[in-house]
């Protein structure tokens, strides 16, 4: 790994940001996942329909 002169190991920039409470809720909410699944499937159906 090439290190920049201004960066030091174990600085905050080395770690990914922590998701907020809302983001964690949306990732684990079953109802939201079902809604997203339906929306994505509708989008795929529309794309396939246009190509045929």
N, C-alpha and C positions, 0 to 999 in steps of 0.2 A: 504494500500500500504506500503510495506516495503521499507524504505529509507536507502540508503547506507550512511555511515558517510561522504563521500566525496561529496555527491550531496546535492544541496540546491533547494528549490522550485523555480520555474520560471526561472531556468537556460535554456540556449539554448538547452541542451540535452532533455528537456521535450517537445520540439516542433518538429514537422516533418520538414524535409528540404523543402524549396520552390523549385518547379520545374523551370527549366530554360525556357527561351523564346522559344527555339526550342522544348522542351518537351510539353509546352502548345500549341504550333502550331500543333504538331503532334496529340495531343489529340482532337483538335477541327477541323482539316482539313477533310472535307467530302470526298475528293478524296482518301486520305490515308486510311480512314476508309473503303471505298469500296474495295480498294486493299487488305487490311488485311482480310476483310470478304471473299473475293474470295479465298485467299490463305488458310485460315483456312478450308473453305468448301472443297477445293481440298484435303487437308490433311485428312479430315474425310472420304471422298469418298475412298481414297487409303486404309485407315485402315479397313473400312467396306469390301472393295473388297477382301483384304487379308484374312479376317475371313470367307468368304463364298466360 
